Amino acid sequence: MTPGTITCAHLPAPAWGAAPATGPLGPGEVRVYRLEHAAGPAVAALAPHVLPPPELARAGRYLQAADRQRFLVVRAALRVLLGHLTGQLAAAVEFAQSATHKPQLRGNAQLHFSVSHTRRWALLAVATQPVGVDVEEISSTFDFTSVLDFSCSAAERQVIARSPHPYQQFYQLWTRKEAFVKATGQGIDEQFAAIPALDGCHQLTGAAGHDWLVSSFLVVPGFAAALAGPAPPALGPPQLATLPVAWLSAQLAP
């Protein structure tokens, strides 16, 4: 079997469009939408119009109001986007799980999606191929050394130790790895440290015949992100767009 590869690189300075494309995806197309949680109160208030009772019940189990609000916003935005892409009402979108417990659309194997969020920003990626996205706030108060053995190889730990910006370096590597395991459905497990995340092309054991591209970028300064998917030509360069609060609220209004 031909071994798979994973190429880790950087997106050029991302240009976030103001008008999100919401029509059907073309072959090899991938889109990444960002949403600032400052939009939370307006969007969360409208979320019950499209979320089913199980998701509303799940929201109610969050102890902190801010966490509950973020959940409502992200789930509502995801339903609105997927509804537009599939020609359905947002409330009619149904989810299932793959054999590896990766969320997917019920009855639609051609559209793939991934979601990630922090306290301030959410990212939603959609594509015609398996896709994974991750965003993390670069926190100088988090003791990342406590997770290095679990998350990084010896070579990666050396790069972090020698970097003039160790926090940024750590989050770059982490987001690449997490985006990749979201795309593959592997999840964060005991093999997490073995996933190559340094710049360049690496052989990938256990992924025979599959070539992957993982691209790093900043959502805004201080928020590291990565997008993972099959390498070109399977997927092209991502289209980046900001989800305007007014647009999203209008889609959710009864």
C-alpha positions in Angstrom: 0.0 0.0 0.0 1.1 3.6 -0.7 1.6 5.4 2.7 -0.4 8.5 3.3 1.1 11.9 3.9 0.2 14.9 6.0 1.5 18.3 4.9 1.4 21.1 7.5 1.5 24.6 6.2 0.2 28.2 6.7 -2.6 30.0 5.0 -1.6 33.3 3.6 -3.0 36.3 5.5 -6.6 35.3 5.7 -9.1 37.7 4.1 -12.5 37.2 5.8 -15.4 38.1 3.4 -18.3 40.1 4.8 -21.0 38.4 2.8 -21.1 34.6 3.5 -21.6 32.3 0.6 -24.5 30.0 1.5 -25.4 28.3 -1.8 -24.6 24.7 -2.6 -20.9 23.7 -2.5 -19.1 22.9 -5.8 -16.7 20.0 -6.2 -13.7 20.3 -4.0 -15.1 23.4 -2.3 -14.5 24.2 1.4 -15.8 27.1 3.3 -14.9 28.4 6.8 -17.2 30.8 8.6 -16.3 32.7 11.8 -18.8 34.0 14.3 -18.0 36.2 17.3 -19.7 35.2 20.5 -20.5 38.9 21.1 -23.5 38.1 18.9 -24.6 35.6 21.6 -27.6 37.3 23.2 -29.4 38.2 20.0 -28.8 34.8 18.4 -29.3 32.7 21.5 -32.7 34.3 22.1 -33.8 33.0 18.6 -32.2 29.6 18.8 -35.2 27.8 20.2 -37.0 28.4 16.9 -34.7 25.9 15.2 -33.2 23.6 17.9 -35.1 20.4 18.8 -36.0 19.5 22.4 -32.9 17.3 23.0 -30.5 20.1 22.1 -32.4 22.6 24.2 -32.3 20.2 27.1 -28.5 19.8 26.6 -28.2 23.6 26.7 -30.1 23.7 29.9 -27.5 21.4 31.6 -24.8 24.0 31.3 -24.3 25.7 34.7 -22.8 28.9 33.4 -25.0 31.2 31.4 -22.2 32.1 29.1 -21.5 28.4 28.2 -25.2 27.9 27.6 -25.4 30.9 25.3 -22.4 29.8 23.3 -23.9 26.3 22.8 -27.2 27.8 21.6 -25.4 30.2 19.2 -23.1 27.5 17.6 -25.8 24.9 17.2 -28.3 27.4 15.7 -25.7 28.8 13.3 -24.7 25.3 12.2 -28.3 24.4 11.5 -28.9 27.6 9.5 -25.8 27.0 7.4 -26.5 23.3 6.7 -30.1 24.1 6.0 -29.0 26.6 3.3 -26.5 24.2 1.8 -29.0 21.3 1.6 -32.2 23.3 0.8 -33.9 22.5 4.1 -35.3 24.5 6.9 -32.8 24.8 9.7 -35.2 23.1 12.1 -35.4 20.1 9.7 -31.7 19.4 9.7 -31.0 16.0 11.3 -27.7 14.7 12.6 -26.2 11.2 13.0 -22.8 9.7 13.9 -20.3 7.8 11.8 -18.8 4.5 12.9 -16.1 6.6 14.6 -18.6 8.8 16.4 -17.9 11.8 14.1 -21.0 14.0 13.7 -22.5 13.9 10.2 -25.7 14.8 8.4 -28.3 12.1 8.3 -28.9 10.8 4.8 -26.3 13.0 3.2 -22.8 11.6 2.8 -21.7 14.3 0.3 -21.6 17.2 2.8 -19.1 17.3 5.6 -18.8 19.8 8.5 -16.7 20.6 11.6 -17.2 23.0 14.4 -14.9 24.5 17.0 -15.3 27.4 19.5 -13.6 29.3 22.2 -15.0 31.8 24.7 -14.9 34.6 22.0 -14.9 32.9 18.5 -16.6 30.0 16.8 -15.5 28.4 13.5 -17.8 26.3 11.3 -16.3 24.5 8.3 -18.2 22.8 5.5 -16.8 20.9 2.6 -17.4 18.2 0.0 -14.7 16.0 1.6 -14.0 15.1 5.2 -12.9 18.3 7.1 -11.8 19.3 10.5 -11.3 22.7 12.1 -10.0 23.8 15.5 -9.6 27.2 17.1 -7.9 28.0 20.4 -7.2 31.2 22.3 -3.5 31.6 22.8 -3.5 31.7 26.6 -0.2 32.6 28.4 -1.7 31.5 31.7 -2.3 27.9 30.6 0.6 25.6 31.7 0.9 23.7 28.4 4.0 21.9 29.7 1.6 19.7 31.7 0.2 18.2 28.4 3.4 18.1 26.3 4.2 14.4 26.8 0.6 13.5 25.8 0.3 15.8 22.9 3.7 16.3 21.2 6.5 14.2 19.9 10.1 14.7 21.1 11.0 16.7 18.0 7.9 18.9 18.5 8.8 19.5 22.2 12.3 20.6 21.1 10.9 23.1 18.6 8.6 24.5 21.3 11.5 24.7 23.8 13.7 26.6 21.3 11.0 28.9 20.0 11.1 32.6 21.0 7.3 32.3 21.2 6.6 29.0 22.9 2.9 29.6 23.6 2.2 30.4 19.9 4.2 27.4 18.8 2.4 25.0 21.1 -1.1 26.2 20.0 0.0 26.0 16.4 0.9 22.4 16.8 -2.2 21.6 19.0 -4.7 23.1 16.6 -3.1 21.2 13.6 -3.4 17.9 15.5 -6.9 18.5 16.7 -8.2 19.7 13.3 -6.7 16.5 11.7 -8.3 14.1 14.2 -11.6 15.8 13.7 -11.3 15.4 9.9 -10.4 11.7 10.2 -12.8 10.9 13.1 -9.9 9.5 15.1 -10.5 11.7 18.1 -7.9 12.7 20.7 -6.5 9.4 21.9 -3.2 7.8 22.9 -1.8 8.3 19.4 -2.3 12.1 19.5 1.4 12.9 20.1 2.4 10.7 17.1 0.4 12.9 14.6 3.0 15.0 12.7 2.4 18.8 13.1 5.6 20.5 12.2 5.9 22.5 9.0 6.5 20.3 6.0 5.3 16.9 4.5 5.4 13.8 6.7 4.6 10.2 6.2 1.5 9.1 8.0 1.2 5.6 9.4 -2.3 4.1 9.4 -3.6 6.3 6.6 -2.5 4.3 3.5 -3.3 6.0 0.3 -4.6 9.2 1.8 -2.8 12.6 1.6 -3.9 15.4 3.9 -3.2 19.1 4.1 -3.4 20.9 7.5 -3.3 24.7 7.2 -2.7 27.1 10.1 -4.1 30.6 10.3 -5.2 33.3 12.8 -8.9 34.0 13.3 -7.8 37.3 14.8 -4.6 38.0 16.7 -4.4 35.8 19.8 -6.7 33.1 18.3 -4.8 30.2 16.6 -6.7 28.0 14.2 -6.2 25.1 11.7 -8.1 23.5 8.9 -7.6 19.9 7.9 -8.8 18.0 4.8 -7.7 15.9 1.9 -4.8 17.5 0.0 -5.4 19.2 -3.4 -6.9 18.5 -5.8 -9.5 16.8 -3.6 -10.1 20.1 -1.8 -9.2 23.6 -3.0 -8.2 26.7 -1.0 -10.8 27.6 1.7 -13.2 30.4 1.3 -13.3 32.5 4.5 -16.3 34.5 5.6 -17.7 36.2 8.7 -21.2 35.4 9.7 -23.0 38.8 10.3 -25.2 38.8 13.3 -28.0 40.6 11.4 -28.0 37.9 8.7 -28.0 35.1 11.2 -30.7 36.6 13.3 -32.9 37.1 10.2 -32.5 33.4 9.3 -33.6 32.4 12.8 -36.6 34.8 13.1 -40.0 33.0 13.0 
